């Protein structure tokens, strides 16, 4: 996950190969979805640390 702050801010994620694809793919997502993913990852890390 990355944020590019040039003239316009973009939020990008890199997807690993899936559904027959053979290479990673970088896609732009909305700020809202980016923040949701970030929260989900933090929540998952807290669960892992609890065990």
Rosetta constraint file for C-alpha pairs under 8 A:
AtomPair CA 1 CA 11 HARMONIC 7.49 0.50
AtomPair CA 1 CA 12 HARMONIC 5.73 0.50
AtomPair CA 1 CA 13 HARMONIC 4.42 0.50
AtomPair CA 1 CA 14 HARMONIC 6.58 0.50
AtomPair CA 2 CA 11 HARMONIC 6.05 0.50
AtomPair CA 2 CA 12 HARMONIC 5.35 0.50
AtomPair CA 2 CA 13 HARMONIC 6.44 0.50
AtomPair CA 3 CA 9 HARMONIC 6.92 0.50
AtomPair CA 3 CA 10 HARMONIC 5.81 0.50
AtomPair CA 3 CA 11 HARMONIC 4.81 0.50
AtomPair CA 3 CA 12 HARMONIC 6.35 0.50
AtomPair CA 4 CA 8 HARMONIC 7.93 0.50
AtomPair CA 4 CA 9 HARMONIC 5.57 0.50
AtomPair CA 4 CA 10 HARMONIC 5.28 0.50
AtomPair CA 4 CA 11 HARMONIC 6.62 0.50
AtomPair CA 4 CA 12 HARMONIC 7.92 0.50
AtomPair CA 5 CA 9 HARMONIC 4.47 0.50
AtomPair CA 5 CA 10 HARMONIC 6.70 0.50
AtomPair CA 10 CA 28 HARMONIC 6.66 0.50
AtomPair CA 10 CA 29 HARMONIC 7.61 0.50
AtomPair CA 10 CA 30 HARMONIC 7.86 0.50
AtomPair CA 10 CA 31 HARMONIC 7.84 0.50
AtomPair CA 11 CA 28 HARMONIC 5.49 0.50
AtomPair CA 11 CA 29 HARMONIC 5.48 0.50
AtomPair CA 11 CA 30 HARMONIC 6.45 0.50
AtomPair CA 11 CA 31 HARMONIC 6.28 0.50
AtomPair CA 11 CA 34 HARMONIC 6.53 0.50
AtomPair CA 12 CA 26 HARMONIC 6.51 0.50
AtomPair CA 12 CA 27 HARMONIC 5.48 0.50
AtomPair CA 12 CA 28 HARMONIC 4.33 0.50
AtomPair CA 12 CA 29 HARMONIC 5.88 0.50
AtomPair CA 12 CA 34 HARMONIC 7.96 0.50
AtomPair CA 13 CA 26 HARMONIC 5.62 0.50
AtomPair CA 13 CA 27 HARMONIC 5.59 0.50
AtomPair CA 13 CA 28 HARMONIC 6.51 0.50
AtomPair CA 13 CA 29 HARMONIC 7.32 0.50
AtomPair CA 14 CA 24 HARMONIC 6.48 0.50
AtomPair CA 14 CA 25 HARMONIC 5.52 0.50
AtomPair CA 14 CA 26 HARMONIC 4.24 0.50
AtomPair CA 14 CA 27 HARMONIC 6.37 0.50
AtomPair CA 15 CA 24 HARMONIC 5.46 0.50
AtomPair CA 15 CA 25 HARMONIC 5.13 0.50
AtomPair CA 15 CA 26 HARMONIC 6.14 0.50
AtomPair CA 15 CA 27 HARMONIC 7.57 0.50
AtomPair CA 16 CA 23 HARMONIC 6.95 0.50
AtomPair CA 16 CA 24 HARMONIC 4.58 0.50
AtomPair CA 16 CA 25 HARMONIC 6.67 0.50
AtomPair CA 17 CA 21 HARMONIC 5.06 0.50
AtomPair CA 17 CA 22 HARMONIC 5.38 0.50
AtomPair CA 17 CA 23 HARMONIC 5.30 0.50
AtomPair CA 17 CA 24 HARMONIC 5.23 0.50
AtomPair CA 17 CA 25 HARMONIC 7.39 0.50
AtomPair CA 18 CA 22 HARMONIC 7.50 0.50
AtomPair CA 29 CA 33 HARMONIC 6.43 0.50
AtomPair CA 29 CA 34 HARMONIC 6.47 0.50
AtomPair CA 30 CA 34 HARMONIC 6.13 0.50
AtomPair CA 31 CA 35 HARMONIC 6.15 0.50
AtomPair CA 32 CA 36 HARMONIC 6.25 0.50
AtomPair CA 33 CA 37 HARMONIC 6.18 0.50
AtomPair CA 34 CA 38 HARMONIC 6.22 0.50
AtomPair CA 35 CA 39 HARMONIC 6.26 0.50
AtomPair CA 36 CA 40 HARMONIC 6.23 0.50
AtomPair CA 37 CA 41 HARMONIC 6.20 0.50
AtomPair CA 38 CA 42 HARMONIC 6.30 0.50
AtomPair CA 39 CA 43 HARMONIC 6.07 0.50
AtomPair CA 40 CA 44 HARMONIC 6.12 0.50
AtomPair CA 41 CA 45 HARMONIC 6.19 0.50
AtomPair CA 42 CA 46 HARMONIC 6.30 0.50
AtomPair CA 43 CA 47 HARMONIC 6.39 0.50
AtomPair CA 44 CA 48 HARMONIC 6.26 0.50
AtomPair CA 45 CA 49 HARMONIC 6.16 0.50
AtomPair CA 46 CA 50 HARMONIC 6.22 0.50
AtomPair CA 47 CA 51 HARMONIC 6.88 0.50
